Amino acid sequence: MKLARRDLFRAGAAVAAAASLPGWVRPAFGGNKPRNLVIVFQSGGWDQTYTLDPKVGVAGIDGGAGTVQTIGGIPVLTDPTRPNVTAFFQRYGSSAAVVNGIQVRSFIHPDCRKRMLTGTSSDQNPDLGAICAYENGKDLPVPYLVLGSSAMSGPMAAITGRAGTTNQLASLLSPSSAYPDLGGSLAPSPGFVPSSAD
């Protein structure tokens, strides 16, 4: 599905408007069926000009080798040396949205992450997950479950549960990614190494 920038902004405005509705109106608006919002924040990724914002042949801009293909309505720079790009968009391109051009006013990764998650440059603001959990599930025991370290609850920390801060989930999925025990005063606890029972 190709999503124009204005459609993305309209959808965001609709979500914001729905979140601002009084609690007694929301069930009629969204139905009574329980729903979950799962946010996956993956640090890193493909270089924009090598994949998602191709600038083939533009002077002064480094770009990868390849051909611009439109897959699922999204222009993508593909090349046999990057087969995962082609495979990803062939599988998920029809349901993906690529947004190019968000101004984060920084090139420092932690600052950019903060802006992307909270919409602000403040360390004190909650991210989208915390806001949605608070607005739609504050009566639940733990409406916001964080399975990694990239989450910002701000003043909504009381509704947040964390499954560790050393990314044990990644270690369970890939034991070779387990964090080693650094020893000494640098490591507050031993690294997490999953057993066969885990």
Secondary structure, DSSP 8 states (H G I E B T S, - for coil): ----HHHHHHHHHHHHHHHTS-TTTHHHHH-SS--------------GGGTTS--TT-TT----SSEEEEETTEEEEE-TT-HHHHHHHHHHGGG---------S---HHHHHHHHHHSSS-TTS--HHHHHHHHHHTTSS-SEEE-SS----GGGGGGEEES-SS-HHHHHH-GGG------GGG-SS------S--
